[in-house]
Amino acid sequence: MKDYVAAVYPDSQWITCQMRVAFQTFGMLKTDLRRAALARRRALPEEEVTRRSDELRRQLFRHFPVAEWQWLHLFLPIPHHKEPDTWPIVIEIWGEDLPVQLAVPVVQPDGQTLRHYHLTPDTQLLDNKWGIPEPVKAPEVLPTQLDAVLIPLLAFDEQGHRVGYGKGFYDRFLAECRPDTLRIGLSLEPPVPRIVDAWDGDVRLHACITPEKVWRF
């Protein structure tokens, strides 16, 4: 936790041991966690993002029955945000000729919702205004078809709550999925003890993969 505090408050020499204990006991706010996580990511060398992303891939295939799923939804990373790189997961699925089909999200013109499209080795991709690759003229995939969703996040806690970019895209999307659809976060960092301002409208994770282990909730 002290690393998060240092990232949120870089000139925090005034933070006492008692205050650090309070952060650990009572948790942190989403706004502070979001700011801290973005700062920490910006400081990560590209090689470290690559290494951690490969560990996420290993954990996914080691601990989840990927080959048994019909549809897996995943995000394609935003490089300048140093998000977990999901391309090694895609390449392994295609390279091993696993039967699972892949779907990826596309932000709609209303700026509020996502629609989802089939990703294959032949899919044409174009970068949108945020630099996210999006499929062109691909078949649409409905949320109710999905068996598992790999979820981008900035931070998560030991209860399975997550902090994203604050736009609510995934909360709305996940509410459209089947109740048995697995919600799996991908995180480059371990969890914080508690997100103070998590609320009932937040869609919790079933699991979160970190480079070191899989957290289940």
N, C-alpha and C positions, 0 to 999 in steps of 0.2 A: 504493500500500500504506500510506503514512503516514496516509491518511485512516482506514483500518480500524484502525490502531494507536491513533489518537487517539480513535476511537469506543469501542474496547474499554477503553482506559486513559485516561479523560478528564483525569486529573491526572498526565499522563505526562511531566512535565518532566525526570524522571530518566532517560528513555529516551535513550541516546546514539546517535550516528550509527552506531556499530558494531552496536548492537542492531537498529536499523532495517534495516541490511544483512542481518542474520541472518534477520529476518522475511521479507525478499524472497528470500533464498537457500533457506531451509529450509521456508518456508510457514507456515501457521497451522492450528490445530486447529479442528474443526467447532464446538465449543462457543464458542470465541472469535469465530469468524466469524458464528455465529448471533446472538450478543449484539450484535456490531458492526452487523450488517445491520439488525437490528430498531431499534437506536438511530438509525441513519442514516435509516431510513424514517420513524420518528416525527417527525424533524426536517424532513422534506420538506413544503413547502407543497402544498396540494391542486392548485394550478395547475401545479406542476412535475410531479406525478404524472400529471396529464392530458396535459401536453406530451410526456413521455417515453413514455407509453402509446400516444399517437398515432404516435410515431416507430416503436415496435415494430410497430404495424399496417402502416405503410408498408414496413418491412423485410420483413415476412412476405409481403406480396403481391408485392413486387419480386423476391424471391429464391427463392420456393417455388411449385410448380405447384398452388396451392390448388384451382383449378377442375378439376384432373384427379383429385383424390381423391374417393372415394365417401363416406368417413366421416372426419371430423375431430373429435377429442376435445379439449375445452378446459375449463378451470376457470372458474367465475364468481367474481369477486373478493370478498374480505372487505374492505369499505370501511375499517373502523377499523384494519386492518393495512396500509393503503396499498399493497396489492398492485397489480401491473399491471392496468389496466382492460381486460378482454377484450371488453366490450360493443361498442366500435367495430369490432372484427373481426366479431362476430356481425352487426351492423347492415349492414356492407359486404357480407357474404355474402348476406344476405336482400335488401338493396337492389338488388344487381346480379343477383339471381336466379341465383346460381351453383348448379350441380347438386350440390355437396358437401352431405352431411347432417351435422348436428351432434349430438354426444353430450356429456353432462356427468355428473360423478360425484355419488354420494350415499353418505355415510357410513352404514354399516349399524349396527343396534342392538348388535352385538358390540363396537363401538368399534375394530375392527381392520381391517375390510375395506371396500372400495368396490364398489358396483354402479353401472351406467351406463345412462343413459336418454336417449331421443331428445328434442332441443330444437327446437321449431318456433315460429313466431310466435304460434301458438295455445296453446302449452303454459302451463298454470297453474303459477305458482311461489309457494312459501311459504318464508320464512326459517326455517332450523333454529336450534338453540340457540346456534350460533356466529355467527349472522347471515348464513349463506351461503344464497342462494336455491337451492331444490331443486325439481325438477319433481314434479308431482302426477299420478298415474295416467297416466304416459307409458310407451310401449313400451320394454322393456329392450333394450339394445345389448350384445353380447358383446365382450370385449376382442379376440377374434380377427377381428372385423369391421373394426377400426380401421386406417386407412392412416397416420395421423399423430396424435401426441398433443402438445399444448402443455402444458408442465409448469411449475407454480409452483415457485419456489425463492427462497432468501434470498441465496445466493452460489454461485459456481462457479469452477473453476480452468481453467487452460489445457490440461488433459488431458481435460476433459469430465466431471469429477466435480462433484457438486452438493451443496449443503447445503440441506435442507428444514427443516421444523419439528421433525423428530426422531421422528415417530410411525411412519415406515416405510410409510405408505399407498401411496405411489407406487412404491416398490421392489417391493412385493408385486403391485401392479396391473400394472406394466410387465413383470414376469416372465410374466404371463398373455397378453401380446400376441404377435403374430406376430414372428418374427425380422426381417422387413422393414418392420415398423411404424416410422416415423420418430419419434424421441424428440427434441423440440425444446424447449429451455428458453426462458423469457421472463424477462429480467433487467433491472431498472432501472439496474444498475451494471455496470461492466466486470469481468473476471475477476481473481482473485488468481493469483499464479504457481503455487501448489500447495497443495492441502489435505493436510496431513501424515497424518491418520489415515483417509484413504480406504482402503477395503479391497475385496477381490474380490467381496463380496456386493452392493456398491453398483452399481446399474444406471447405466451411463454414458450421457451424452447423445450423440446424433449431431451436434447443432448447438445453439447458443444464440444467441438474438437479443437484442442490446442496442440502445439508441437510436442508437448510432453505427455499428454494423456487425453482421454475422453471423459468429460463430465456428463453425468446423466441425472435427470431431474424427475 
